[in-house]
């Protein structure tokens, strides 16, 4: 486990678990992240020339945040800077790294839309939602 930086810890004396944080904790538990990442891995860019790619699971979590909270690419970038619950869910520590920019998020979303992954994911996730009810 990574040691938290001061940017992630905060100095709040009083805190309340928000509905957003509760929802994200439940999604952390019920969504099969490793299985979904395995569907994307073959299509995801490999490190090489240029900027190193952001991790598949991190980008997938950002994509899900967009779907769950109806956020555009620029809005999800801003929400990640603004919400500590969302940053914890995506595993971003602003003391170590920045939030992926909106162009990176857009390219990942287009990658998902261009592959058959989107239909595979919706099939896999619809089973999760049915079991949850």
C-alpha positions as CSV (number, residue, x, y, z in Angstrom):
1,X,0.0,0.0,0.0
2,X,1.2,3.5,-0.9
3,X,1.9,5.9,1.9
4,X,-0.6,8.8,1.8
5,X,0.7,12.3,1.1
6,X,-0.5,15.4,2.9
7,X,-2.6,16.2,-0.2
8,X,-4.6,13.0,0.4
9,X,-4.9,13.0,4.2
10,X,-6.4,16.4,4.8
11,X,-6.7,18.1,8.2
12,X,-10.5,18.1,8.6
13,X,-11.5,17.6,12.2
14,X,-15.1,16.7,11.4
15,X,-16.2,14.5,8.5
16,X,-19.3,12.8,7.4
17,X,-19.6,9.9,5.0
18,X,-21.6,11.3,2.0
19,X,-24.1,9.4,-0.1
20,X,-21.6,9.7,-3.0
21,X,-18.8,8.1,-0.9
22,X,-21.2,5.3,0.2
23,X,-22.3,4.6,-3.4
24,X,-18.6,4.5,-4.6
25,X,-17.6,2.2,-1.8
26,X,-20.4,-0.2,-2.8
27,X,-19.4,0.0,-6.5
28,X,-15.8,-0.7,-5.4
29,X,-17.1,-3.9,-3.9
30,X,-19.6,-5.2,-6.5
31,X,-18.0,-4.3,-9.9
32,X,-15.7,-7.0,-11.2
33,X,-12.8,-4.6,-12.0
34,X,-10.2,-7.3,-13.0
35,X,-12.6,-9.0,-15.4
36,X,-13.6,-5.7,-17.0
37,X,-9.9,-4.7,-17.3
38,X,-9.1,-8.0,-19.0
39,X,-11.7,-7.2,-21.7
40,X,-10.0,-3.8,-22.4
41,X,-6.3,-4.8,-22.1
42,X,-5.9,-6.2,-25.7
43,X,-7.0,-2.9,-27.2
44,X,-5.3,-0.5,-24.7
45,X,-2.1,1.2,-25.8
46,X,1.1,-0.2,-24.6
47,X,4.0,1.9,-23.2
48,X,6.4,3.0,-25.9
49,X,7.1,6.2,-27.6
50,X,5.3,9.3,-26.2
51,X,3.6,9.7,-22.9
52,X,3.1,6.6,-20.8
53,X,-0.5,5.5,-20.7
54,X,-2.6,5.9,-17.6
55,X,-3.5,2.5,-16.0
56,X,-6.5,0.7,-17.5
57,X,-8.3,0.3,-14.3
58,X,-7.9,3.9,-13.4
59,X,-9.3,5.0,-16.8
60,X,-12.2,2.5,-16.5
61,X,-13.1,3.9,-13.1
62,X,-13.1,7.4,-14.5
63,X,-15.4,6.2,-17.4
64,X,-17.8,4.6,-14.8
65,X,-17.8,7.9,-12.9
66,X,-18.9,9.7,-16.1
67,X,-21.7,7.2,-16.6
68,X,-22.9,7.2,-13.0
69,X,-22.8,10.9,-12.4
70,X,-23.6,12.1,-16.0
71,X,-20.3,13.9,-16.4
72,X,-18.7,15.2,-19.6
73,X,-14.9,14.8,-20.2
74,X,-14.0,18.3,-18.8
75,X,-16.5,17.8,-16.0
76,X,-15.1,14.5,-14.8
77,X,-11.6,16.1,-14.7
78,X,-12.9,19.0,-12.6
79,X,-14.9,16.6,-10.4
80,X,-11.8,14.6,-9.7
81,X,-9.9,17.7,-8.6
82,X,-12.9,18.8,-6.5
83,X,-14.1,15.5,-4.8
84,X,-11.9,13.5,-2.5
85,X,-14.4,10.6,-2.6
86,X,-14.0,10.4,-6.3
87,X,-10.2,10.7,-6.1
88,X,-10.1,7.8,-3.5
89,X,-12.3,5.7,-5.8
90,X,-10.0,6.3,-8.8
91,X,-6.9,6.0,-6.5
92,X,-5.4,9.4,-7.4
93,X,-3.2,11.2,-4.9
94,X,-2.7,14.8,-6.0
95,X,0.5,14.9,-4.0
96,X,2.0,12.4,-6.4
97,X,0.2,12.8,-9.7
98,X,-2.3,14.9,-11.6
99,X,-5.8,13.8,-12.7
100,X,-5.8,12.6,-16.3
101,X,-6.8,15.5,-18.6
102,X,-10.0,15.6,-20.5
103,X,-8.3,14.6,-23.8
104,X,-7.0,11.4,-22.2
105,X,-10.5,10.7,-20.9
106,X,-12.0,11.4,-24.3
107,X,-9.6,9.1,-26.1
108,X,-10.3,6.3,-23.7
109,X,-14.0,6.7,-24.1
110,X,-13.6,6.6,-27.9
111,X,-11.5,3.5,-27.6
112,X,-14.3,1.8,-25.6
113,X,-16.9,2.9,-28.1
114,X,-14.8,1.7,-31.1
115,X,-14.4,-1.8,-29.7
116,X,-17.0,-4.4,-28.9
117,X,-16.1,-3.9,-25.2
118,X,-19.0,-1.5,-24.6
119,X,-21.6,-4.3,-25.3
120,X,-19.6,-6.9,-23.4
121,X,-19.4,-4.5,-20.4
122,X,-23.1,-3.7,-20.4
123,X,-23.9,-7.4,-20.6
124,X,-21.5,-8.2,-17.7
125,X,-22.7,-5.3,-15.6
126,X,-26.4,-5.9,-16.1
127,X,-26.0,-9.2,-14.3
128,X,-24.5,-7.3,-11.4
129,X,-27.3,-4.9,-11.2
130,X,-29.9,-7.7,-11.3
131,X,-28.2,-9.6,-8.5
132,X,-28.1,-6.4,-6.4
133,X,-31.9,-5.8,-6.5
